[in-house]
């Protein structure tokens, strides 16, 4: 890629815009749905403690690698990976790694948008419920093929409309509106739930660690996997957003800001969901089985919380609207980054118009989602498992190996010294190159091994 191309590349307009967009890409259902569920299944406070440690020692150093590769290449994932080395064989394999990486967001989007569609339907169902439209409410909350199809397509249209606006006018503009809305809704929900009976008990379960569980192997692996997915390591979004980041910015600092915002959202989600579960238990909703395991962990958001809202009358219905709006926002801030990955590749390689590209590629992935909707039982779980348990960690491992071993130490350090000239003076700068080369691949391999276990 020539220098002329690089300088004409669109960049984020502000630091805050980048941080909120990148954190938005990371903040998805994994934080608001996955994290509290994992915490509830793995001993609350103990899980939270291990998770925070894992974010710092596994996810953050790898986030810096992914963003640095993107900013160094100033291009889509395939061309950025190829630009890390001048060796033809290295370039060839770099391209393959880029394509594997690119398959992750496309495949995740195919099942993620179906879940996004459910959220939109539950949101609409909560609205029709307030107005007493029983038939419409039953349809929106029911699980029919037609309803799933409707929700999925609406979710795609919203995603495509934001992505076609480009980096500043689409992604940044909407992230800086949607992310603060997310925090405000969370705060309101938290204050409200804490006034309910049983909430304090849930809060205690979440915040007070049982230290006897901290070294449990299953808990450590669950926390490592969750930390990994919550920052979408290996999902390509961070690489592509890194490529829109100006060379003047301090990259490790930006990566830390994204990590902190993302972790804050997961933490706050736990503050809302965990007490809500205990409130629901007070109201007679069964959450834990006899052996202490979580019932319906994967559908917690769609079963337990609506039951709690239902038991609270009109106020509960209004909070159901706020809650599903919150989840829809979180899902959208992630889906726009997933669609951005293939859109940037095609529009850069073929010089196509962004609007047309967004609709064509969004439409193609949507077709795959439609096939999943019609063969839900056979395909949904399979696609989700392949994408998140196998493809994404594999892509992360490849990015890590390439960033650690193929990309020369000097080039890496030079990239990070843009915007942070004192990088090598600090302990992070001294440790990071070796850490990414030796420690990160082992940690990622462990996550992959645990998912087969």
N, C-alpha and C positions, 0 to 999 in steps of 0.2 A: 504494500500500500504506500502510495507516495505521500510526501509531506503535505501536498496541496489537499489531498483527500482528508487527511487527518484534521487540518485546520478548519475545514468546512463541516466537520462532524458536529452534530448538535450536542450541547452539554447541558447539564442541569443548571438552572439559573441561580440557585442559592444553595448554601450548605444545608440549611434546614430542609429545603426541597429534596435534596439527595437523601438526607438521613431519614426523612419520613417516607420517601418512596421505597428506599431499600429496606427499612424496617417494615413497611407495609407488605413488601414482597415476602419477608420472612414471617410476618404476623399473619397467620391464617388460622384455619380450623385446628391446626396442630397445637397452637397455643391455647385456644379458647375451649377446644373440645378435647383434644388429645392430652394436654398437660394435666388438667384437673383430674381427668379419668385415671391417668397413670399414677398421679399422686394418691388418689383414693384407693387404688388397687395395691399400692406399694408402701403403705404405712405413713401417708401424709407428710409430716415434718421431716422425717428421715430422708424421704425421696427428694423433697425440696432442697435440703442441704447438699446432697450428693449432686443433684442437677446443677446447682449454682457452681459447684467446683468443676463439673464436667464442661460447662459452657466456657469457662476460662481456660481449661487446659486442653480441650479437644477442639471445640467449635471456633473459638476466636482466632487462634493461629491459622486455621484453615480458611477462615473468612478473609483474612489478610492476603493469603495466597491467591484465592479466586479473584478478589477485586484487583490485585496487582497484575495478574495475567491479563485481565480485561483492559485495564488502563494502559498497560504496556503495548498491547496489540491495537488498541483504539479501533476494534472491529468486532464483528460477530464471533461467537465461540469457536467456529472452525478456523477462521483466519487468525484469530488471536493465538490459538494453540500452535498453529503452523509457524507463527512469527517468533516463537521462543528459541528456535535453533536455525542455523544455516545449513545443517546437514540434511541432504535430500531424504535419507531414510527416516531421520527424526521428523522432518516435515510431513512425510507420508503418514507416519504413526500419529503425529500431532493432529492431523486432519481427521483421522479415524476417531481419536479420543474426543475431538470437538463434536463429531457426529453422534457419538454415543451420548455425550453430554446433552446435545440438543434433543435427543429422543426422550430425555427425562421430562422436561416441562410439557412436551407435546402429549406424552402418554399420561402424565399426572392430570393435565387439564381435561383429558377425556373422561376420567371418572370424577374429578373434583367438581366439574361444572354440574354434574348430576346432583351432587350433594348441595352445591350452591343453589340449584333449582329447588330442592326440597326446602331450603331456608326461605327462599322467596315465597314458596307456597304456604309455609307455616306463617310467614309474616302477613301475607294476604288473608290467610285463615284467621289470624288473630284480629285483623281489622274487621272482617265480615262478622266475627263473633261479637264484637262490641255493638255492631248494628243489629244483632239478632237474626242475621241471615243464615239460618241453620243449614239449609241445603248446600249453599256455597261453602260454608265452613267445613261441613262433612267432606265435600269434594276436595278442598285444599288440604285437609289433614289426612285424607284417605291415601291409600298407597296404590293408585291405579296407574296403568301405563300412560293414559292420556295426561294425567296430572304431572307425572314425571317428565313427560315429553314437553309439556307446556313450560314447566319451571326451568328445565335445561335450556330451552331455546331463548327464554327471556334473559337468563343469566349470560348466555353467549352474546346476545345483542348488546347488553350493557358493557361487557368486557371489550367487544370490538369497537364500540363507540368511543371508549376512552383511549384505546391503543392507537386508533387512526389519527388522533389529535397530535401524536408525536411526543417527544420527551417533555418539552416545557409546557405546551398547551394541553397535552393529554395527561400523561402519567404524573408529572410534578403538580400540575394544577389540582388534580383530583386527590392525590395523596395528601396534599397539605390541607385539604378540606375534610377528607374522610378520617384520617388518623386522629386529629383532635376530637372529632365527633365520637370516635370510639372510646377515648378516655373519659369524656363527659358522661356518656351513657353508662360506662362501667361504674363511675363514681356514684351516680344516682341509684343504680341497682344495688351497689354495696350498702349504701346508707339505708335503703329500704329493707333489704334482707336482714340486716343486723337488728332491726326492730322486732323481728319475728322470734317466737319461742324456738329454742334449740340451736339458734345461729351461733351463740357463743361457744357451744360445745364443738361445733364444726370448725370454728376458727382455731380453737385450741388444738384440735386434731391435726390441723394443717400447719400451724406455726411452731408447735412444740415437738422437737424431734425425739423419737425413741432411739437413743444411741445404740441400743443392742441390735438394731436393724441396719445401721449405717454400712456395715461391711458385708451385707448379704450380697452374694454374687448376682442373683437375679435382679436385685434392686439396682446395683451398680450398672449392669448392662442396660437395663431399661432406661436409666437416667442418661447414659451415654447416647443411646439411640435417640431418645427424645431431644437431647440438646443438639444433636446432629441435624435432626429433621426440622427443629424449630428455627434454625438459622438457614434452612434450605441449602446446606452444604452439598455440592454435587448436583444442584438443581439448575445450574446455569444462570439463574436470575442475577446472582451477585456478580458474576463475570460480566454479564451484559451491562448492568448498571455501572460497574466499575469502568467500563469503556466509555461511558458518558461523563466521567468525572474529570475535571480539569487537573492538569499536571501541577497546578499551584497548590492543590489541597494536600493536607497532611493525611496520608492514607491510613496509617495505623490508628490515628485519632478518630477518623471517620468510621473505621470498622468497629472501634470500641463504642462509638455513639450508637451505631446500628445495633450492636450486641446488647447494649444497655436498654434501649427502647424495646427491643424484642423481648428481652428477659422480663422487663417490667410488665409488659402485657401478659405474659404467661403467669407471672406472679399474681397480678391483679385478678386475672381470670380465676385463679385458685381461690382468691379471697372472696369472689362472688359465688362460684359454683360449689365449693366445699361446704360453706355454711348453708347454702340453699339445699344441699342434699340432706343435711341434718334437720333442716326445717321440714322438708318433705317427710322425713322419717317420723318426726313428731306428729305429722298429720296422718300417719298410718300408711304411707307409701313404703313398700319394701324395697330396700336398696341393696343390702348385703344378704348373701345366702347364709345358710347355717354355718358353713366352714369359714366365713369371714371374707369370701371372695365377692367381688362386685358383680351384681346382676346386670345384664344388658349393658356392659361397659361401652360397647361401640355405639349404642343408640341412646346413651345417657341424656344427651341434649334434646332428643326428640321424644323421650318418654317421661323421665323423672321430672324435669323442670316444668314442662307443660302441666303435669299433674299438680305441681306445687302452685303454679299460677292459677289454675282452675279453682283451687281451694281458697283463693283469696278474693273472690268476687270481682267487682268491676276494676278495682285497683290492680288486681292480678292480671286482668286482661290487658290493661294499658301497659303493664310491665312486660307482658308477653310480646307486645308490639315492639317495645324498646329493645328487648333481648334479641329477637330475631332480626331486627334492623341492624343491631350490633354485629351479629354473626354474618349477615349478608355483606356488610361493609368489609369485615375482615377477609371474607372469601374473595371479594372483588379486588382488594389491594394485592392479593396474591395472584389471582388469575390474570390480571393485566401484565404482570411480570412474566408469567408463563407464555402468554401469546407473543409478547415482545421478542422473545428469543428467536423463533422461526421467522417472524416478520422482519427483524433486523437483518437476518442472513439473506433472505430473498431480495429485500429492497436494496441491499448493498451489492450483492453479487450481480443481480440482473437489472439494477438501476430502475426499479419499478416504482410507481407512486405508492406512498405509504397507505393511503385510504383503500385503494383497490386490493393491495396485498393483504391488509388486515382482514378484509371481508372474505377474500378467497381462502386464505389459510384458516381463518376462524371457522369458515363454512366447512372446510374439509375435516377439521378435527371434530366439529359438531356432528358431522355425518357418522363418524366413528362412535360418538356418544349415543347417537340415536340407535345404532346397532346394539350397543350395550343395554340401553333402556328396554329394547324389545327382547333381549336375551338376558335379562337381569340376573336371574339365579345362577346361570352358568358363567357369566362374564365379569360381573362387577367386582366380586372379591378377587378373581384371578388377575384382572388388570391392575387393581389397587396393590395387590401383593407384589406382582412382578415389577411395577414401577417404583414402589417405595422401599421394598425390602431387598431387591436385587439390583435393579438398574441404577437407582440413585446412589447407593453406597459404592457400587462399582465405578460409576463416573467420578465420585469424590476421590476414590483411591487412585484412579488414573490421573486426575488433576494434580493430586498430591505428589505422585511419583514423577510426573512431568515437571511440576513446579519445583520439586526438590532435587531431582537428579539430572534432567535434561536442560533445564534453564540454568545457565551458569550463575554461580554465586555472585560474581561481580555485577552482572546484568540485573539480577534481582535487587541487590542492594542499591544500585544506581536508580532503579525505578522508585524505590521507597525513599530515596534521598530527595526526590522531587517533592518540594513542599514540606520536607522534613530533613533538612541538611544534617541535623545532629543524630540521625537514626542510629548509626553504629556506635555512638558514645554510650547510649543507655543499655541496661541489662537486656531489654527485650531485643534490641538490634543485634546484640552479641549472640544471644541464644537462638533467635528465631530461625536463621538459615539451617542450622544443624537440626533443630527441633522438627522443622518441616521435612527434612530429609530422612530422619531416622524414627522419631517418636510418632509423628502423625500417621504415617502409613501403617504402623503396628496397631495404633488405636482404631483406625478405620477398618483394618482387616478383622479386628476383634468384633466390631459391630456387625460385619458381614457374617463372620463365623457364628455369632450369637443368633442371627436371624435364621440360620439353617438348623440351629440346635433345638 
